[in-house]
Structures are given as structure tokens and as C-alpha cells.
Amino acid sequence: MTGLVPHWIDGARTTGSSTRRASVFQPASGEVAREVVLAEQSDVDSAVASAVKAAQDWAESSLSTRARVMFEFRQLVQAHRDELAEIITAEHGKVLSDAAGEVQRGLEVVEFACGIPHLLKGEHSEQVSRGVDAYSVRQPLGVVAGITPFNFPAMVPMWMFPLAIACGNAFVLKPSERDPSTAVRLAELFQEAGLPDGVLNVLQGDALAVNALLDHPDVAAASFVGSTPIARHVYARGTAAGKRIQALGGAKNHMVVLPDADIDGAADAAVSAGFGSAGERCMAISVVVAVGDVADSLIPAITSRMASLVTGPGTDPASQMGPLVTDVHRDRVKSYVDAGVASGAALVVDGRDCAPAGHEGGFWLAPTLFDYVTPEMSIYQDEIFGPVLCVVRVPTLDAAVQLVNANPYGNGTAIFTGDGLAAREYQRRVHVGMIGVNVPIPVPMAYYSFGGWKDSLFGDTHVHGADGVRFYTRAKAITQRWPKHHGVNLGFPTHS
């Protein structure tokens, strides 16, 4: 991949009318690999106009047609999964196996969308009154938009546009400008699968494009995944413009470890969930809550595993963790490590200044571990979004629940224990949207919905699953009679 990453509008690559550009980096080397075009208002208008033009015919297409296109798209993504993983690794930096896993989790939503004939079945009640039947249907919204983050350039878009399109909508995708190429390739594959031009458009850009989509009168709804401040902005601006909005924000995911937990299993989980994808996951474990004296055995088990982790280029089969996405983000994460030391937390493993030999220009920060972290520290309060794992010690399960519930985020949490009653109590009491019991990253399967509580979600529906179908459609209730003539009756109608 070289040159300029374009938009995908009306079934073709285009650079539009904008002269604005942004750099796309190769994170392992630190070099600028290519540039991406950044949309102006005219480009937004072109993408939405293409979607508007396509939306009506696509909404009239049969459910069988939509399902066939989805099945073909699934086959093409499966056939090109290695290529897609390479594109992700080149621009994001995550290791190839992680990138391939991301494509697979996106494919699961495509597979769910293949069942759209069943998912859109309505309800029917016969004889609700004498000679009267009632039924409901769900119809598409028209043009909907998706604004997606850099950390999952394939998976998160595929959590949105396949289901929205299967429901009969046209879609405008605004991917992150940090790793924009995957979205264009997915659009090309969808066209090859038989999707009509204009049903899926990819609009490259920054805040200008986001705000223009939120303001555009022809966009009926928008889905967003990103940080909490931007999620709050997207929700406020979009709803003020009369749009339906689902905006998923940040996270501070706690993993509670009880004294009876399997220490080796808990340590494996903490390292895997804390440092996979360099911690750039909204479902990453960033806080281990050690109950009682379990930290005394858990921390040595974690540090011994960290000692053998290999940080290096995502294309190197030996690498287990790659670089961070940009130098600006790397420096931000590093500043939190500095702040943790300054605030008095115990720095058990220091990942600063650990560039792999021969790749000193990359955006590196190796896995980092703090102990004796307290809730008033910034490393606990803020979403760091990097390979920094904090251990907070608490005396009891009650204290752990209180800690989790006091946190403003409520995306995901996990508990590690052999006590089923304790696990049941925890999952019932915590104010968190997704919970794992001896599962460190409890991302639901595609037929369930993904979403958090509190400052991790703005809006009332989650992503994919049944919530996704509801978000991308609106209900219509019909009451129907084929009457005989009964004469005029001015009385109030009753269901008798």
C-alpha cells in the first residue's frame, strides 16, 4: 500500500474536492507510510447524496436478495482475511494473529446479518377485535452513519454496517484517519459481493466530517465508538439534530481476583487481557482488583509472565505485542507512567524506553505494571488505552464491588474465583454492561449485544445483536379491518 488513501463514494475510489491530507504511519518504524484525504463539506454532501440515491431501491430489495449479498460478502472476507490482517497490522501495528482475530470477530456479525429474513420477522395478532387483525413490521431508517475508532479498523465497522445494510439502510462509514485503508478494502469486497453502488460509502476525514455527518439532514442515525468525551459530544450534537444515536465511550475495566482463584489462570488472563493489542482495546483489563492477600502470590505470577513477553513489529511471528498507533499516543501513555511514579504507586515492571533493536524509531512502550495503586491516582481514574496494568488491593468482595460501582465507567468487568455463589453475587451487584466469570475479556458473541453502562454508553441501545436490528429499524404497528358496512357510529371505538 502506497500513495493516497481515498474515499469510497458511489462505488468508486475518489479523492473528492479536498486538498487536506493527514499522515498515516507505520507504527513499528515510525515512518510515514502514506497519506489519507480529509473530507471537506462537499465530500460529505457527495457521500450522503450517494447513499440517499441508493437507499430507496435497496430498501425495496427482497430479504432474500440482501441475505445472498451478505453470504457472498462473508465468503469474500473469509477468502481475504490474511490480506485484511496485513493491512490492519501495517497501519495499526498490532501483531498479525491479533489482526486476524479482529477480522474473525467482525465476520461473526456478518454471519448474524445473513439471517436477516428471520431477524426482521414481525408480529401478528388475529381477531384483536371482531374482524380486526393487528401486526407490526420493522422498516429501515434510510441513511445511517458509522464513526469508528483506530483500534479495530475492521471489527468495529463490521459490527455496524453489515447489520444496518441487511436491514435495508444505506451506510456512510467514517473510519479513523489513523488506519483508514481497511475500510476501503471492505467496501470493495462488498461491491464484489453484489452490493449496489452507494449503499456503502467510506468517507475519510477528521472532526469536520464527523460534525458534518451529525448535522446533515439526510442522515437519520449514527453509531459511534471511541473515547467518552467524544461519545458525549456525538450524542449531544446528533440528538440535537433529531438523530437516533448510539455512542459507545471509554472504559476502565476491572478484573477482580478472589483469594480462592486459580493463580496461574488469573495471571495468564491478566497478562493476556491487559497487554493484548498493546492495551488499545476498550475491553482491555486495566485494573486488577486483588482481594485479601491474593496480590502477594498473584503479582509474582504476573511479573514472571511479563518477563517472557516479546514486544516487536506486528509482522514478526515472534512478536506478542506490537507498538502503539502513533508517537503522540505513545507519549500520552508514557506520561501516565511518569504520573504513576510521581503519585507514589509502586512501579513493578517499567516498559519505558524499551524499543526493539533495529526499530528504535517506532512507537514503543512495553508492558508496564503498577502495584499499590489507589483510586485518587490518575493512572486509576483515566482511561490510559495502553499497556499499563494497575493493581488495587482491597480487603473484601464488598469493597471490590464498591470500587467498581464508584468508577464512572461501566463497560466490562471480570471476576476470577472458584466460588459460584460469590461470582453470582458479583455479577448481580456490579453496575457494568458486560461481565466475565473466569473470562477476562467478556465480549459477547454476535447474537448478543455489545455495550456498557454509565459513561461507557450514551444512548439506549447496544451494538449488533438484537439491539442492532432495533437501532437500524423503526417499528410500525398496523391495525387492519376489511369491514362490512355497519352504518355511522359516533361512539368511541372499543376492542369488544
PyMOL commands that set and color helices and strands:
alter all, ss='L'
color gray80, all
select helices_A, chain A and resi 41-60+63-79+81-92+96-113+116-119+155-166+181-192+207-215+228-240+263-279+295-306+327-343+378-381+397-406+420-429+465-471
alter helices_A, ss='H'
color red, helices_A
select strands_A, chain A and resi 4-5+7-9+12-14+21-26+31-37+123-129+132-140+143-147+170-174+200-202+221-225+244-248+253-257+285-291+346-349+368-371+388-394+409-410+412-416+434-437+453-454+457-458+473-481
alter strands_A, ss='S'
color yellow, strands_A
deselect
rebuild
show_as cartoon
